[in-house]
Amino acid sequence: MDSVEASNQASSDAILHDYEDKNISLIRLVKSLLATATMPHIVLIVVTSSVLYILAGIDTFTVFSSLAFTSLAVAYAVTALLSNNKVVKKMISLDQNSSEGEQSFVVSNIIKFKICLFPLAIALVVFLLINTITGENGMLPGLSNLIPTALGMLFILWSIIQGSSFTQWASSVSARNFQQATKSSTLRTSVVVTVMAIITAGLALSTLFYQFNDLERSVTQSLVASIPFLALATAVTSASLAYSWKLKILSSMKPSLHRFSHKWSIICHLFITWHLLTIWRQNFLDPSSFQVFIEEIVLMIFTVFFAIWSMTSKSYRSSFRLISEENALTWGLSFGYAYAGSVAMLTSFFDDIKTVMLVGHCLVVVTVIIMHKLILSKVIGTDDYSVEISRITQTDTEVEVSGEKNDLVETHQDKSLVEKGDSEAWQEDDDVDWEAKRSGPEIDGLEWDETIDLD
């Protein structure tokens, strides 16, 4: 039994080790994405996406904008695949040791954008190719009109990726130093701490946004106005914990799993609370379109970053690394153009960015709730807890019927002993000597001869 438990513990620890090890590339990935040698690519996506976003709102330029977004996304994906080539790598990054001579500051910075020419050239080729195939005289005439719809539908995928990639990062953070865990808190304490963290963060953030929405409102009024949101956040958190409650119970039986589960639940539900607050603001407050746009730009960067981190961390042990720290930026730019294109197309369809973002935030919340349970199941599922599950779910029933079962067992045992006593009593006469010689009947005063002569 001890060997089975040790094997189960080693299995769950192996998964936690895997989550913990993924955290090693986080800092280096940030440095890679923000490296000065590739900064012109970052500036280009900000400027280009903003221009194409505006054009997407004009009916005559919607298809053009969708083709441009698609072409740029494909171009940077191709660039990422070729980035290991020395020639290509030199073309898409700045040489930090080179000198621009006597050129002015403006001219020298414009020249730096030469590293964007390679992906822009590929994007032009892709744009012309798609336009030729789907144009009026192409092989698939009229298909270009479906590209905005297809690109817009990708927003569903991006919302799911946002929730999934965040949970990959959160699992890595939650698994950090899990071996140092000691049994210092109960499941009830863990749940109370989680709910209090949600209430504290939700109250602080919602009060802040209520203040920003109406500067003439007092802090007390903002606190009171935040109560309905706190009720929503607490209800969603409680429902999510109930959804994975059995797994939470099982995780509390081992210190390492309990520590992971506790941190994991807090991080996930804080992220859910943020998205719930965004949904609440867009329905019950009045943020300007500019505020929403800026918030979603930040969210887009956040999504792309964690998507790249998630895919990089999955391949850090693989000999074939499709996404690595070296080409993370080009992959990130590819995803960024596709994400921005999806938002732009949906905004042009709905004529309101708030509606688009509302759907996206709801998808993220649902994704994180599902992933919260799936990750717990993945870690805890490596242990053989079938007996424990049965014990937990049937404890009350067993307590109620235990007395009756004991009475039945005792009655059955007594009956068996009685039957056994009746059937085996003849074997218990130890005074019988079966080997003794038989003697005839004895009559007082009369002796028998051993041999009787009948003649």
C-alpha positions in Angstrom: 0.0 0.0 0.0 2.8 2.4 0.9 4.5 1.7 -2.5 1.3 2.6 -4.3 0.9 5.8 -2.4 4.6 6.7 -3.1 4.1 6.0 -6.8 1.0 8.2 -6.9 2.7 11.0 -5.1 5.7 10.8 -7.5 3.3 11.0 -10.4 1.5 14.1 -9.2 4.8 15.7 -8.2 6.2 15.1 -11.7 3.4 17.1 -13.3 3.9 19.9 -10.7 7.6 19.9 -11.5 6.7 20.2 -15.2 4.5 23.3 -14.5 7.2 24.8 -12.2 10.0 24.3 -14.8 8.0 26.2 -17.5 8.5 29.4 -15.5 12.2 29.7 -16.4 11.7 31.4 -19.8 9.3 34.1 -18.7 11.9 36.9 -18.1 14.0 36.1 -21.1 10.8 36.1 -23.3 9.9 39.6 -22.1 13.4 40.8 -22.9 13.2 39.2 -26.4 9.9 40.8 -27.2 11.0 44.3 -26.0 14.6 44.1 -27.5 15.7 47.4 -29.1 17.1 45.4 -32.0 13.6 44.6 -33.2 11.7 47.6 -31.8 10.7 49.0 -35.3 8.5 45.9 -35.7 6.6 46.8 -32.6 6.1 50.4 -33.7 5.0 49.2 -37.2 2.2 46.9 -35.8 0.9 49.8 -33.6 0.7 52.2 -36.5 -0.4 49.8 -39.2 -3.1 48.2 -37.0 -4.5 51.6 -36.0 -4.8 52.7 -39.7 -6.3 49.4 -40.8 -8.7 49.5 -37.9 -10.0 52.9 -39.0 -10.3 51.7 -42.6 -12.2 48.6 -41.6 -15.0 50.9 -40.4 -15.4 52.3 -43.9 -17.6 50.0 -46.1 -15.5 50.4 -49.2 -12.3 49.5 -47.4 -13.5 46.6 -45.2 -12.4 43.9 -47.6 -9.1 45.7 -48.2 -8.4 46.0 -44.5 -9.2 42.3 -43.9 -6.8 41.3 -46.7 -4.1 43.5 -45.3 -4.4 42.1 -41.8 -4.4 38.5 -43.1 -1.4 39.2 -45.4 0.6 40.7 -42.6 -0.2 37.9 -40.2 0.9 35.3 -42.8 4.0 37.3 -43.7 5.3 37.4 -40.1 4.5 33.7 -39.6 6.6 32.9 -42.7 9.3 35.2 -41.3 9.2 33.4 -38.0 9.7 30.1 -39.8 12.7 31.5 -41.7 14.2 33.4 -38.7 16.8 30.7 -38.0 18.5 31.5 -41.3 21.4 33.8 -40.8 20.6 36.0 -43.8 17.0 36.4 -42.8 17.9 37.0 -39.2 20.3 39.8 -40.2 17.6 41.4 -42.4 14.9 41.5 -39.7 17.0 42.8 -36.7 19.3 45.8 -36.1 23.0 45.5 -35.8 23.7 47.1 -32.4 27.4 47.6 -33.3 26.8 49.5 -36.5 27.1 53.3 -36.6 24.7 55.6 -38.5 27.4 58.3 -39.0 26.5 61.9 -39.1 22.8 61.4 -39.8 20.2 63.3 -37.8 18.1 61.6 -35.1 15.0 61.5 -37.3 16.7 60.1 -40.3 18.6 57.5 -38.3 15.4 56.3 -36.7 13.6 56.1 -40.1 16.5 54.0 -41.5 16.0 51.5 -38.7 12.7 50.6 -40.2 14.6 48.8 -43.0 14.3 45.7 -40.9 10.6 45.7 -41.6 11.0 45.5 -45.4 11.4 41.7 -45.5 8.1 40.8 -43.9 6.4 43.7 -45.7 7.6 42.3 -49.0 6.2 38.9 -48.2 2.9 40.6 -47.1 2.7 42.3 -50.5 3.1 39.1 -52.3 0.5 37.3 -50.2 -1.9 40.2 -50.6 -1.6 40.1 -54.4 -1.9 36.4 -54.5 -5.1 36.3 -52.4 -6.5 39.2 -54.4 -5.7 37.5 -57.7 -7.3 34.2 -56.6 -10.4 35.6 -54.9 -10.9 38.7 -57.2 -13.7 39.1 -59.8 -11.5 37.4 -62.5 -9.8 34.9 -60.2 -10.2 31.2 -59.7 -12.6 31.8 -56.8 -14.4 35.0 -57.6 -16.2 36.8 -54.8 -14.5 34.7 -52.1 -12.7 37.8 -50.8 -16.0 39.1 -49.5 -16.0 36.2 -47.0 -12.5 37.0 -45.6 -13.8 39.7 -43.2 -16.3 37.2 -41.8 -13.7 34.5 -41.4 -11.3 36.8 -39.8 -13.9 38.1 -37.4 -14.9 34.6 -36.4 -11.3 34.0 -35.3 -12.1 36.4 -32.3 -13.8 33.4 -30.6 -10.5 31.5 -31.0 -8.5 34.4 -29.6 -10.7 34.7 -26.6 -10.3 31.0 -25.8 -6.6 31.2 -26.4 -6.4 34.2 -24.0 -8.0 32.2 -21.2 -6.1 29.0 -22.0 -2.7 30.7 -22.2 -3.2 32.7 -19.0 -4.0 29.5 -17.1 -0.8 27.9 -18.5 1.1 30.7 -17.0 -0.9 30.7 -13.8 -0.3 26.9 -13.3 3.5 27.6 -13.6 3.3 30.3 -10.9 1.1 28.2 -8.7 3.5 25.2 -8.8 6.5 27.2 -7.8 8.2 25.8 -4.6 5.4 23.3 -4.2 7.8 20.9 -2.4 8.1 23.3 0.5 4.5 22.9 1.3 3.4 21.9 4.8 0.0 21.1 6.1 -0.7 24.5 7.6 -4.2 25.3 6.6 -7.5 23.5 6.0 -9.7 23.5 2.9 -12.2 25.7 4.6 -9.5 28.3 5.4 -8.3 28.1 1.8 -11.8 28.8 0.5 -12.3 31.7 2.9 -9.0 33.2 1.9 -9.9 32.9 -1.8 -13.3 34.5 -1.4 -11.8 37.3 0.7 -9.1 38.0 -1.9 -11.8 38.3 -4.6 -13.9 40.6 -2.4 -10.9 42.8 -1.5 -9.6 43.1 -5.1 -13.1 43.5 -6.5 -14.1 46.2 -4.0 -10.9 48.2 -4.6 -11.1 48.0 -8.4 -14.8 48.6 -8.7 -14.6 51.6 -6.3 -11.8 53.0 -8.4 -13.7 52.8 -11.6 -16.9 54.2 -10.1 -14.8 57.2 -9.0 -13.3 57.6 -12.4 -16.8 57.4 -14.0 -18.1 60.2 -11.8 -15.5 62.4 -10.0 -18.3 64.2 -8.0 -19.2 60.9 -6.3 -17.9 60.4 -2.8 -15.8 57.4 -2.0 -18.5 56.1 0.3 -21.0 56.3 -2.5 -18.6 54.4 -4.8 -18.2 51.7 -2.2 -21.9 51.3 -1.8 -22.3 51.3 -5.6 -19.8 48.5 -5.8 -21.8 46.1 -3.6 -23.9 44.6 -6.5 -20.7 43.9 -8.5 -19.2 42.2 -5.4 -22.2 40.0 -5.2 -21.8 39.0 -8.8 -18.0 38.3 -8.4 -18.6 36.3 -5.2 -21.4 34.3 -6.8 -19.3 33.4 -9.9 -16.4 32.5 -7.6 -18.6 30.3 -5.4 -20.1 28.6 -8.5 -16.7 27.9 -9.9 -15.4 26.4 -6.7 -18.5 24.3 -6.4 -17.9 23.1 -10.0 -14.5 21.7 -8.9 -15.3 21.0 -5.3 -14.6 17.3 -5.2 -11.2 17.9 -6.8 -10.5 20.7 -4.2 -11.3 18.1 -1.4 -8.9 15.6 -2.9 -6.2 18.1 -3.3 -6.4 19.1 0.4 -5.3 15.6 1.4 -1.7 16.2 0.3 0.3 19.4 1.3 1.9 19.9 -2.1 -1.4 19.5 -4.0 -3.2 21.7 -1.4 -0.7 24.5 -1.8 -0.9 24.3 -5.6 -4.7 24.2 -5.6 -4.9 27.2 -3.2 -2.6 29.5 -5.2 -4.1 28.2 -8.5 -7.7 29.1 -7.4 -6.8 32.6 -6.2 -4.9 33.6 -9.4 -7.6 32.2 -11.7 -10.5 33.8 -9.9 -8.7 37.2 -9.7 -8.4 37.0 -13.5 -12.0 36.1 -13.8 -13.0 39.0 -11.5 -11.1 41.5 -13.7 -13.0 40.3 -16.8 -16.3 40.4 -14.9 -15.5 44.0 -13.9 -14.9 44.9 -17.5 -18.3 43.3 -18.4 -19.9 45.2 -15.6 -18.4 48.5 -16.6 -19.6 48.2 -20.2 -23.1 47.5 -19.1 -23.6 49.7 -16.0 -21.1 52.4 -16.4 -20.3 54.6 -19.4 -16.7 54.2 -20.4 -15.8 56.1 -23.6 -15.0 54.2 -26.8 -11.4 55.5 -26.5 -11.1 54.0 -23.0 -12.4 50.7 -24.2 -10.1 50.8 -27.2 -7.0 51.5 -25.1 -8.0 48.8 -22.7 -8.5 46.2 -25.5 -5.1 47.2 -27.0 -3.5 46.4 -23.7 -5.5 43.2 -23.5 -4.4 42.3 -27.0 -0.7 42.7 -26.1 -1.4 40.7 -22.9 -3.1 37.9 -24.9 -0.3 37.7 -27.5 2.4 37.7 -24.9 0.9 34.9 -22.9 0.0 32.9 -26.0 3.7 33.1 -27.1 4.9 32.3 -23.6 2.6 29.3 -23.5 3.7 27.9 -26.8 7.3 28.6 -26.1 7.2 26.9 -22.7 5.6 23.8 -24.2 8.5 23.4 -26.7 11.4 24.4 -24.4 12.4 20.7 -24.0 11.7 19.7 -27.6 14.4 19.2 -30.2 12.1 20.7 -32.8 11.1 24.1 -31.5 8.6 25.7 -33.7 8.4 28.7 -31.3 11.5 29.7 -29.4 12.8 32.8 -27.6 14.7 33.8 -30.8 11.6 33.9 -33.1 9.0 34.7 -30.4 8.6 38.3 -31.5 7.8 37.4 -35.1 5.3 34.8 -34.0 3.9 37.4 -31.6 3.5 39.9 -34.4 1.8 37.4 -36.6 -0.7 36.6 -33.8 -1.1 40.3 -33.1 -2.1 41.2 -36.6 -4.6 38.4 -36.7 -6.0 39.4 -33.3 -6.3 43.1 -34.3 -7.9 42.1 -37.6 -10.5 40.0 -35.8 -11.4 42.9 -33.5 -11.5 45.3 -36.5 -13.8 43.1 -38.5 -16.2 42.4 -35.7 -16.4 46.1 -34.9 -17.2 46.9 -38.5 -20.0 44.3 -38.4 -21.5 45.4 -35.0 -20.7 49.1 -35.4 -19.9 49.0 -31.6 -16.6 47.8 -30.1 -18.3 47.4 -26.7 -20.5 44.6 -27.9 -17.5 42.8 -29.4 -15.5 43.0 -26.3 -18.5 41.9 -24.1 -18.6 38.6 -26.0 -14.9 38.2 -25.8 -14.8 38.7 -22.0 -17.6 36.3 -21.4 -15.7 33.6 -23.4 -12.6 34.2 -21.4 -14.5 33.8 -18.1 -16.0 30.5 -19.2 -12.7 29.3 -20.5 -10.9 30.0 -17.3 -13.6 28.3 -15.2 -13.3 25.2 -17.3 -9.5 25.2 -17.3 -9.5 25.7 -13.5 -11.1 22.3 -13.1 -9.3 20.6 -16.0 -5.8 21.5 -14.5 -6.8 20.3 -11.1 -8.2 17.1 -12.7 -4.9 16.6 -14.6 -2.8 16.9 -11.5 -4.9 15.0 -9.1 -6.0 12.5 -11.7 -2.6 10.9 -11.6 -3.3 9.6 -8.1 -5.5 6.6 -7.3 -8.2 8.3 -5.2 -11.1 6.0 -6.1 -11.3 4.7 -2.5 -11.1 8.3 -1.1 -13.8 9.5 -3.5 -16.1 6.8 -2.4 -15.3 7.5 1.3 -16.0 11.2 0.9 -19.2 11.0 -1.1 -20.7 8.1 0.9 -19.5 9.0 4.5 -22.9 10.2 5.6 -24.7 7.1 4.2 -22.3 4.7 5.7 -22.6 6.3 9.2 -26.4 6.0 9.0 -26.4 2.3 8.1 -23.3 1.2 9.9 -25.3 0.2 13.0 -27.8 -1.9 11.0 -24.9 -3.5 9.1 -23.2 -4.4 12.4 -26.4 -5.9 13.8 -26.9 -8.0 10.7 -23.3 -9.2 10.8 -23.6 -10.1 14.5 -26.9 -11.9 14.0 -25.5 -13.8 11.0 -22.4 -14.8 13.0 -24.5 -16.0 16.0 -26.7 -18.0 13.7 -23.7 -19.6 12.1 -22.2 -20.5 15.4 -25.5 -22.2 16.5 -25.8 -24.2 13.3 -22.1 -25.1 13.5 -22.6 -26.2 17.2 -25.6 -28.5 16.2 -23.9 -30.0 13.2 -20.5 -30.7 14.8 -21.6 -31.7 18.4 -21.2 -35.4 17.6 -17.6 -34.9 16.8 -16.9 -33.3 20.2 -17.2 -36.6 22.4 -13.6 -37.0 23.3 -14.3 -39.9 25.7 -15.2 -42.4 23.0 -12.4 -44.9 22.3 -13.0 -46.2 18.8 -10.0 -48.6 19.0 -11.3 -50.5 22.1 -12.4 -54.2 21.8 -16.2 -54.7 22.0 -17.5 -56.6 24.9 -20.8 -58.4 25.2 -23.8 -57.5 27.3 -23.4 -58.0 31.0 -26.0 -59.6 33.3 -25.5 -59.7 37.0 -24.5 -63.2 38.2 -24.0 -64.7 34.7 -20.8 -65.3 32.9 -20.6 -65.8 29.0 -18.2 -68.1 27.3 -16.3 -66.5 24.5 -17.2 -69.5 22.2 -20.8 -70.9 22.0 -21.2 -74.4 20.7 -24.5 -74.6 18.9 -24.4 -78.5 18.7 
